[in-house]
């Protein structure tokens, strides 16, 4: 269970036994993800224990990474997938069916429901209705637990630890995106983590997350100087500015987009062990020339998402 791809911090290399022991003690699902990653091939008829499990996917928005990631995880484990994409426009919900009725209907055809919904709190409502497991793949501007599980798994693999990370840098739309608040919330579970929030003024991190971090004694700061923060961080987490979150306020969208871009100039000031992460899709927030740098971890995040989703399905 040794993290063979870790980019360990200077003078903090752990033995294989020490890494495995510390990782297993605190990160059950991440530990399980490491196990499924190592099973690169599956003998016929031995694709874990999900041969008779059917998973239903409900996505109100077509996000390639999420749809492919969940479907591939289930299929690789030996299960089947039923899916409805763009459910907001092309399902019974478009006719006025309630979320509760949709869940009860889909429940009749499946053993697990993975859902992404445009309303915050939709997954919680679904879980209160269903008699089978509900996996929240993102609910509006609310939470995105599966994404942040793969995020912390990526940080662990790349940096070598989650406790005592010097700086976790979060950049972009912090007010409307669901990945950033979720990541801040999860990082608060670890020790000695410092978080720097960098964003345009119109999309700053909301007070509830900052208050939560303070209540957990997590050190955090807000900054307008992305280069200064990038020079000190261990993980730079970039996000894009989504046009749809601004409604008719195009002026606010234009004021926010393009202000903080990760490019070669940012890489030049970053530490050698640091990584650039992104939940994807990216727009104009991260330049293509960053892709070839070994510190660019965002496509590795995609692969890690497969292992995390497999681990989650197996644990259920």
Residue pairs with C-beta under 8 A, 6 or more apart in sequence:
1 19
1 20
1 23
1 24
1 31
1 34
1 35
2 16
2 19
2 20
3 19
3 23
3 34
3 156
3 157
3 160
5 157
5 158
6 19
6 156
6 157
6 158
6 159
6 160
7 158
7 159
7 160
7 273
7 275
8 14
8 159
8 160
8 161
8 273
9 159
9 160
9 161
9 166
9 234
9 273
10 273
12 160
12 161
13 160
14 22
14 160
14 161
19 160
22 161
23 30
23 31
23 34
23 156
24 31
26 162
27 152
27 156
27 162
28 315
29 149
29 308
29 311
29 312
29 315
30 149
30 152
30 153
30 156
30 308
30 311
32 311
32 314
32 315
33 153
33 304
33 307
33 308
33 310
33 311
34 307
35 311
36 48
36 307
36 310
36 311
36 314
37 307
42 48
42 76
42 78
45 51
47 76
47 77
47 78
48 77
48 78
48 314
49 77
49 78
49 314
50 74
50 77
50 78
50 79
50 313
50 314
51 78
51 79
52 79
53 74
53 77
53 78
53 79
53 80
53 111
53 112
53 313
54 79
54 80
54 81
54 82
54 109
54 110
54 111
54 112
55 70
55 74
55 79
55 80
55 81
55 82
55 110
55 111
55 112
55 113
55 114
55 313
56 81
56 82
56 83
56 84
56 106
56 109
56 110
56 112
56 113
56 114
57 67
57 70
57 71
57 81
57 82
57 83
57 84
57 85
57 113
57 114
57 115
57 137
58 84
58 87
58 91
58 102
58 106
58 113
58 114
58 115
58 116
58 117
59 66
59 67
59 83
59 84
59 85
59 86
59 87
59 115
59 116
59 137
60 86
60 87
60 88
60 93
60 116
60 117
60 118
61 86
61 88
61 116
61 118
62 85
62 86
63 116
63 281
64 281
65 280
65 281
65 302
65 305
66 116
66 137
66 138
67 83
67 85
69 302
69 305
69 306
69 309
70 81
70 114
70 135
70 137
70 309
71 81
71 83
72 306
73 306
73 309
73 310
73 313
74 80
74 81
74 309
74 313
75 81
76 306
76 310
77 310
77 313
77 314
79 111
79 313
82 106
82 109
82 110
84 90
84 91
87 93
87 102
88 94
88 118
91 97
91 102
92 101
92 102
92 105
93 99
93 102
99 117
99 119
99 122
99 125
99 126
99 129
100 125
100 126
100 129
103 113
103 126
103 129
103 130
103 134
104 129
104 130
106 113
107 113
107 130
107 131
107 132
110 132
111 132
111 133
112 132
112 133
112 134
112 135
112 313
112 316
113 126
113 130
113 132
113 133
113 134
113 135
114 134
114 135
114 137
115 122
115 123
115 126
115 134
115 135
115 136
115 137
115 139
116 137
116 138
116 139
117 123
117 126
117 138
117 139
117 140
118 139
118 140
119 139
119 140
120 139
120 140
120 141
120 142
120 143
121 139
121 140
121 142
122 139
122 140
122 142
123 134
123 136
123 139
123 142
123 143
124 139
126 134
127 134
133 316
135 146
135 312
135 316
136 143
136 144
136 145
136 146
137 144
137 146
138 144
138 146
138 147
138 178
139 178
140 178
141 176
141 177
141 178
141 245
142 178
143 178
143 181
143 182
143 185
144 178
144 179
144 182
144 279
145 182
146 305
146 308
146 309
146 312
147 178
147 179
147 182
147 183
147 279
147 305
148 179
148 182
148 183
148 185
148 186
149 186
149 308
149 312
150 301
150 304
150 305
150 307
150 308
150 309
151 179
151 183
151 186
151 237
151 277
151 279
151 301
152 162
152 183
152 186
152 187
153 304
153 307
153 308
154 275
154 277
154 297
154 300
154 301
154 304
155 162
155 165
155 168
155 234
155 235
155 275
155 277
156 162
157 300
157 304
158 235
158 275
158 297
158 300
159 165
159 234
159 235
159 273
159 275
162 187
162 190
162 193
163 190
163 191
163 192
163 193
164 191
164 192
164 193
165 187
165 190
165 192
165 193
165 194
165 234
165 235
166 194
166 232
166 233
166 234
167 194
167 195
167 196
167 229
167 232
167 233
167 234
167 235
168 183
168 187
168 193
168 194
168 195
168 196
168 233
168 234
168 235
168 237
169 195
169 196
169 198
169 229
169 230
169 233
169 235
169 236
169 237
170 180
170 183
170 184
170 195
170 196
170 197
170 198
170 199
170 205
170 237
170 239
171 198
171 199
171 226
171 236
171 237
171 238
171 239
171 260
171 262
172 180
172 199
172 203
172 238
172 239
172 240
172 241
172 260
172 285
173 180
173 199
173 203
173 239
173 240
173 241
173 242
173 245
173 256
174 180
174 181
174 197
174 199
174 203
174 204
174 205
174 206
174 239
175 199
175 202
175 203
175 204
175 205
175 206
176 203
176 242
176 245
176 246
177 239
177 242
177 245
179 239
179 279
180 205
180 237
180 239
181 205
181 206
181 209
183 237
184 195
184 205
184 209
184 212
184 213
184 220
185 209
185 212
187 193
187 195
187 218
188 212
188 213
188 216
188 218
193 218
193 219
194 218
194 219
194 220
194 221
195 213
195 218
195 219
195 220
195 221
196 220
196 221
196 222
196 223
196 229
196 233
197 204
197 205
197 210
197 220
197 221
197 222
197 223
198 222
198 223
198 224
198 225
198 226
198 229
198 260
199 205
199 256
199 260
200 241
200 255
200 256
200 259
200 260
201 255
202 252
202 255
202 256
203 241
203 256
204 222
205 222
210 220
213 220
214 220
223 229
226 260
226 266
227 265
227 266
227 269
230 236
230 266
230 269
230 270
230 274
231 269
231 270
231 271
232 271
233 270
233 271
233 274
234 271
234 273
234 274
234 275
235 274
235 275
235 277
236 262
236 266
236 270
236 274
236 275
236 276
236 277
237 277
237 278
238 260
238 262
238 276
238 277
238 278
238 282
238 285
238 286
239 278
239 279
239 285
240 278
240 281
240 282
240 283
240 284
240 285
241 253
241 256
241 257
241 258
241 283
241 285
243 253
246 252
246 253
246 256
257 283
257 284
258 284
258 285
260 285
261 284
261 285
261 286
261 287
262 276
262 285
262 286
262 287
262 290
263 286
263 287
263 289
263 290
264 287
264 289
264 290
266 276
266 290
267 276
267 290
267 293
267 295
270 276
270 295
272 295
274 295
275 295
275 296
275 297
276 286
276 290
276 293
276 295
276 296
276 297
276 298
277 297
277 298
277 301
278 285
278 286
278 298
278 301
279 298
279 301
280 298
280 301
280 302
282 298
286 298
290 296
291 299
